[in-house]
Amino acid sequence: MAEKHGDGGVPVELSVVGGFIIAAIVGVLFPADAMTHWMFHPAVVAGCCWAGQLWYVGRKLSVTPAAGNPWRYTFGIANTVTLLRGGLYAVVAGFLVVPATTDLVWVPAACYGAGVVLDKLDGTVARTVGKQTQLGTRLDIAFDTFGFVVAPLVAVLWGQLPALYLSLSAARYVYVGGIRWRRYQNRPVFERPDSDLGKYLAGVQMVFITAALVPTAPTELVFKLTPVVIAPSLAVFLRDFLVASGRLPREWFDRQR
């Protein structure tokens, strides 16, 4: 979400500086003896992930001459909340290379859970003190998607979620890939159903992932609930693709609202 009055991109410098900041925070905040790792240091992984996300968001956006200082717009109140959320998810990504035996096993759940809370806050801030823009929307979507990938991956690697859950993490990429393939073949792409169901289910997934990451969560119960929890969200992705590809009429779903 964003509050500025003109759309602008994320400066390349911000990606680099942001990556170093997250890497420094992870490297300094967490004790070295608790950050045992495989191959790469968690601080490096976190920094690279956050820098990569910022670069991805800003690569197709440009700052117009009238926009003034892009740094000022990027760091508006709502965007700052969103960027903080992305930073928390980047910290979670750092634990992809940390074994579950670490003394900091609680950190991914705490960081991802805090990011979930901020996800609800940044939209409220944008609607209250500013307006939504292309930059803010792209930041929001990019960090949501990133969080839905790295947090379940950590949980799966630590044995706290079944690998089945990753099918949902991949669903958005499969959907986007399918849409791009249709456009590449010059086949028609239709509007998705006008429905908030996907947003509500995304909130359910965020809560479920957070709970699964908690070290004391009952793993056996989490494994049993996983198919039930992900099935509705997978069904929504399938519905959206069938409508977007013209296999199902969009009007039918709009009437069900």
N, C-alpha and C positions, 0 to 999 in steps of 0.2 A: 504494500500500500504506500501511497505517497501523498504529500500535502502541497507540493509546489504548484505553481500556476503555469508552468511551461515544461514540456517534456524534454528531458535531456538524458544523455547516456552516462554510464558509469565510467569515469576516466580510467585509462589503463594504469595510471599511477596508483589509483585507489586499489586496484587488484593486487599490485605488488606490495604496497604498504600494508594492506589488510592481511595478506598472507603472512608477512613478517610479524605483524602484531599478534595474530592468533598463535603462531609458532612460539613467539616469545612468552605469551601468557601460559601456554601449556608447559613449556620448558621450565618456567620459573615457579608457577603456582603448584605443580605437583612434584613431590619429592622424587629425586632420581632413583632411589633404591626401590620405589614402588612402580616405576615405569619400565619394568622389564618388557622386552619387545622382540618381535621377529623381524629381522632384516632391516627395516626402516624405523627410525625413531618416530614415536607418535606425534611429536611436535611438528616434524617435517610433513607428515601425512595430513595433519589438521591444516597447516598453513597452505599446502598445495591445493587441498580441496576447496578451501574458502576462496583463495585467489582464482582458482578455476571457475568457481561459480560466479564470482563477480565479473570475470572476463566474459563468460558466456552471456550473462544478462546484458552487458553493455556493448557487445560487439556489433549489434545491428541497430543501435540507437546513436543518434548524433545530437550534439548540443548546438542549437542555433545561436548566431551572434547576439540575438536579442535576449537570450536566456541569461546572459551575465555569467557569473561564476558558477560552474557546474558543481563544484565542491559544496557550495552553500545549499544548493537544491538537493543534492544527494543526501546531505545530512539534515534534512528537515526532521521534525519530531517523529512523524509516522515512519519515514524511511529508516531512521535510526533504530526504532524498535524492530523493524523487519531485518535490518542488518545484524542486530544483536542476536536475533533468532537464528540467522544463518551461521553466525559465529559459534553458537551453542551446538548446532548440528555438526559443524566442522570439528569441534572437540570430540563429539561422539565418533566421528569418522577416524580420529586418531587412535581409538581403541580397537580398530579393526586389526591392528598389528600387536595388540596387547593380549596375553593369555588370560583366561578367566581366573587364574590363581592370584592375580594382582590384588594388593590391599585396597586398590581404588575401584573395586568392582561396582560400587554404588554410583560412580560418576556418570556413566552413560544414561542411566535412568533419571538422574537428577537433571542433567543437561537437556535431554530430550523432553522431559516433562515440563521444564521451564520454558522450552521453545514452544510447546503446545499452548501454554498459557499466553505467551507473547503473540502467538498466531491469532488468538481471539482479540488481543488488545490492539494490535496494529490496525486492524480494520476499523475498530471503534474510534481510534485516534484520527484516522484519515477522514472518516465521515463527520467527526465532531469539529476538528480544527482546520480541515483543508478539503481537498478533493482527490479522488482516485485518478491516476494517470497511467500511461503506458509503462513508464519506468517502475512505478510501484507495483503494478500488476505483474510485471515480469519477475521482479524480485520475489514477490509472494509465491508465484507458481514454481519458480526455480527452486526456492528453498523448501517448499512443500514436497516436491518430487525428490529432491536430494535427501531430505529427512526420511522419506518413505523407503529409501534404498539403504542408506547406511545404518540406520537404527535396527531394522530387521536383520541385516547382515551380521552386525555385532551379536545380536541375540542368537542367531543360528550358529555362528562360530563358537559361542559360549555354551551351546546346548540348551538354551532357554526358549527357543522357538524351533519348530520343525522346518526343514527346508521347503516344505510345501508353501509356507507363507511367502516365499520369494516369488511365487507365481503372481501374486498381487503387486509386488514391487515392480515386476516386469510389465505388468498389464498396460500401464500408460505408454511405455515405449513401444509396445506392440501396436497399440491403438494409433499412436502418432505415425509409426512406420507404415501401417496399413493405409492411412489417409494420404501420406506423401507418395506412396506407391501408386495409388489411384490417380493422383494429380500428375504424376510423371507419365502415366499412360493416357493422360487427357480424358479420364473418366470422370463423370459428375460426382461432386461431393456436396451433400446436403447438410443443412443446419441440424445440430443435435436437438433432442427434446428440451424444451424450456422447463427444467425441473431442478429443484434444490435437493433431491434425494441423494445425489452423489456427494454433496457437501456434508450432509448429515452423516452419511456412512463414513466419510473421511474422518470426521470427528470421532466416531466409534473406533476406527482403526488406530488413531493416535493414542487414545486412552488404552487400548488393548496392547499396543507396542510398549507403552510406558510401563504398564503393569508387568508385562513379560520380562522387561529388563531389570525389574527390581530383584535383587539377589535372593530374597526370601520368598519369591513367588512360587506357588506349587507347580512345578514343571509338568507333572503328569496331567494336571487339570488344563494347563495352557495348551498342551499338545492335543488334548481331546476337543477343546473349544475352537481351535484354529480353523478347521474346515467349515464350521458353522459361522464363524465370524467373517471369513473372507468370501464366502459364497455370494452374499448379496452384492458386494462391491464388484466382484468379477462379473456378475450378471448385468450390472449397470454398464460396465465397459463394453460387454457384448451387445447390449441394447443400443448404446450410442453408436457403435460401429455399424450395426445393421441398419440403423436409421440414416447415418451419414452416407452409407453406400447405397441407399435407396431400396434396400431389401424389405424395410418396414416403413410404413407411413408415419411421419413425424406428428401429424395431426391427431392420430389415435392416442399418443402418449400425452399430448398437451391437454386433451379433454379429460384425462384422468387426474389432473392436478386438483 
